[in-house]
Amino acid sequence: MTISDWRKKIDEIDTVLLQLLNLRTEFAVEVARLKEEEGLSLCAPEREQKVIAGMKNLNDGPLDGEAVTRIFRAIMDESRRIQEIHAGEGSTGERGSNTKQPERRPSKLRTSRRYGTAVEP
């Protein structure tokens, strides 16, 4: 295979990764909504450590443990950031100062279910 062939495969994987990361984030926003209803904190360090440890245990490489930790830490940090943006949606109070809130697109959770087939070629 040529470099171009390998890059095409990488681009396809990147597309699937983006779809899965967005789906994961939609789920995290729903978890945040439920936590808010129950008066729980968004931050759950024990859960985050458990996720990272689990991913490191599943990892067969070539990523090393440090890379897995950094990647999943970044994913969870971004999930928490998005959860905070969506926190309190529907309330009448102001949610930020000069921070422009991203436009919220309709959720695809009920219609897509792509996560079951997203990694098929």
SULPELIN-V553218 format. One record per residue. SS is DSSP state (hx for helix, st for strand, lp for the rest). PSI is psi in degrees with one decimal (none if undefined). D_CENTER is the distance of its C-alpha to the mean C-alpha in Angstrom with 1 decimal. Layout:
SS&PSI&D_CENTER  SS&PSI&D_CENTER
//
This chain:
lp&152.7&32.3  lp&169.0&32.2  hx&-42.2&29.7  hx&-40.3&28.9  hx&-45.0&28.2  hx&-41.0&25.8  hx&-36.8&24.1  hx&-42.2&23.8  hx&-42.5&22.2  hx&-43.1&19.7  hx&-39.7&19.0  hx&-42.1&18.5  hx&-41.8&15.9  hx&-38.8&14.1  hx&-44.6&14.2  hx&-42.3&12.8  hx&-45.1&10.0  hx&-43.9&9.1  hx&-45.0&9.6  hx&-39.4&7.5  hx&-39.5&4.3  hx&-39.7&5.7  hx&-43.0&6.8  hx&-41.6&4.1  hx&-37.7&3.7  hx&-41.5&7.4  hx&-40.8&7.9  hx&-36.6&6.9  hx&-39.5&9.3  hx&-41.2&11.7  hx&-42.2&11.8  hx&-40.0&12.5  hx&-44.4&15.2  hx&-40.1&16.7  hx&-41.7&16.8  hx&-43.2&18.5  hx&-34.7&21.0  hx&0.3&21.8  lp&27.0&22.1  lp&156.5&19.6  lp&144.9&17.9  lp&-36.8&14.2  lp&127.0&14.5  lp&79.2&15.1  hx&-36.6&16.1  hx&-41.7&17.6  hx&-43.4&14.5  hx&-44.0&12.6  hx&-38.7&15.7  hx&-42.0&16.0  hx&-47.6&12.6  hx&-45.7&13.6  hx&-41.6&17.1  hx&-41.8&16.3  hx&-38.7&14.4  hx&-37.7&17.4  hx&-32.7&19.8  hx&-18.2&18.4  lp&125.5&18.5  lp&3.8&21.6  lp&172.5&21.3  lp&-4.0&22.2  lp&140.0&19.3  lp&172.9&20.8  hx&-38.5&19.5  hx&-40.8&19.1  hx&-43.5&16.9  hx&-43.9&14.6  hx&-48.3&14.6  hx&-42.7&13.9  hx&-49.6&11.0  hx&-29.7&9.2  hx&-44.3&10.6  hx&-42.2&9.2  hx&-47.0&5.5  hx&-36.7&6.6  hx&-42.9&8.9  hx&-37.5&6.9  hx&-43.7&5.1  hx&-39.2&8.8  hx&-44.5&10.2  hx&-38.8&8.9  hx&-42.3&10.1  hx&-36.8&13.3  hx&-40.5&13.8  hx&-9.5&13.8  lp&134.8&15.8  lp&12.0&19.3  lp&139.4&19.0  lp&-14.4&22.2  lp&163.5&24.2  lp&-9.0&27.1  lp&160.4&26.7  lp&142.3&25.5  lp&-5.3&22.0  lp&169.2&22.4  lp&-91.6&25.1  lp&12.1&24.8  lp&120.6&21.0  lp&125.8&20.5  lp&137.5&17.9  lp&148.4&16.0  lp&131.2&17.4  lp&119.0&15.5  lp&154.8&15.7  lp&141.8&16.6  lp&141.9&14.1  lp&5.9&14.4  lp&-40.0&13.6  lp&-19.5&17.3  lp&-26.2&18.5  lp&-55.7&16.4  lp&33.1&15.5  hx&-21.5&14.7  hx&-21.0&12.6  hx&-21.6&16.1  lp&0.4&17.6  lp&-26.6&15.2  lp&3.2&16.3  lp&143.0&20.0  lp&none&22.0
//
